Amino acid sequence: MKTARVYRGTSHGKVILIGEHSVVYYQPAIAMPLGEARVNAQLIPREDTSVYVDCEYFCGELSQAPQSLHNIAVLIERLRCDCDIQSQGFNLRIDSTIPHERGMGSSAAVAVAVIRVIAQFAHRKLSQKEEFDYTQVAENIAHINASGMDSATVASDAAVWFKRGEGLETLTFETPGVLVVADTGVTGATRKAVADVRALYESADGDISFRTSERIERLGELTRECAQSLQESNVVALGNSMNEAHKILSALTVSSEELDNLITVACEAGALGAKLTGGGRGGCMIALAENTSSAHDIQVAVEKAGAVRTWRLPLISREVRND
Ligand code: PMV
């Protein structure tokens, strides 16, 4: 009996070091891959033309998928059409260890893994730009005003410097610092948070809109300072920039009690700086530890304070060659 070939596509989560929200307003942001949180997509061809999906939210024919999978359904149909494989059905299984709606790029990572596995099935080699554009097809449905940062970073194996409209640059650095990523266990609210910052930015009250644009600009400056601190391995300066960024994000109303609590606990446990990461209003925070032993102390402290999960991410980014 002939066994069907199995196709696989993978991607990983991401952590925004700095620049969330301000990136929507064309300021730069820095994000890092979080290799420990992954998506695996597996495709097995079918003898008929149907597409079946098996994932955490749904198991069944794609045309019956719930609204929460609308972005992935649209993406799959678009890829089938563009790759001219509408007459070839398949079973697609998606497994993810990236927590949802925690600012770790879960939806974009699922899209990237799906794009990679379908491209492989269709014998198409997509450029980085094509892969990004397809990911944005799904992300623009899942989020309002998606800057594209998630789409770019979950597909990169190195840290990235991202500016909306300009795409990304790879950043390389090797500092002794370690980031502790901690999940509050509370669902984030990126869509609402982005809309609320927009309302402040466009407020009819001139003072509010002026202050908001000043804050956004300062977040951009802090991002530039962080890039410099990473190059110079200056973890103390990096921690200070993170602290200031968190204060500004709080003023933009995108923090939460749970995030603030974990941030305070991390700083008391020795973090050089800490801030929310991603859209905010829940989701994850990051704390900068001087070394692995301090990272361990911070992990223990935040877990005791209610973090449902923590990850450790060394501040090392190397150029990855794909040839
Ligand atoms: O929650 P996340 O990781 O998807 O964060 C999105 C980052 C924002 O700057 C808040 C929005 C965006 O589209 O860039």
Residues whose N, C-alpha, C, O or C-beta is under 5 A from the ligand:
A	BS01	PMV	G19 E20 H21 V23 V24 G103 M104 G105 N145 A146 S147 G148 M149 D150 T190 G278 G279
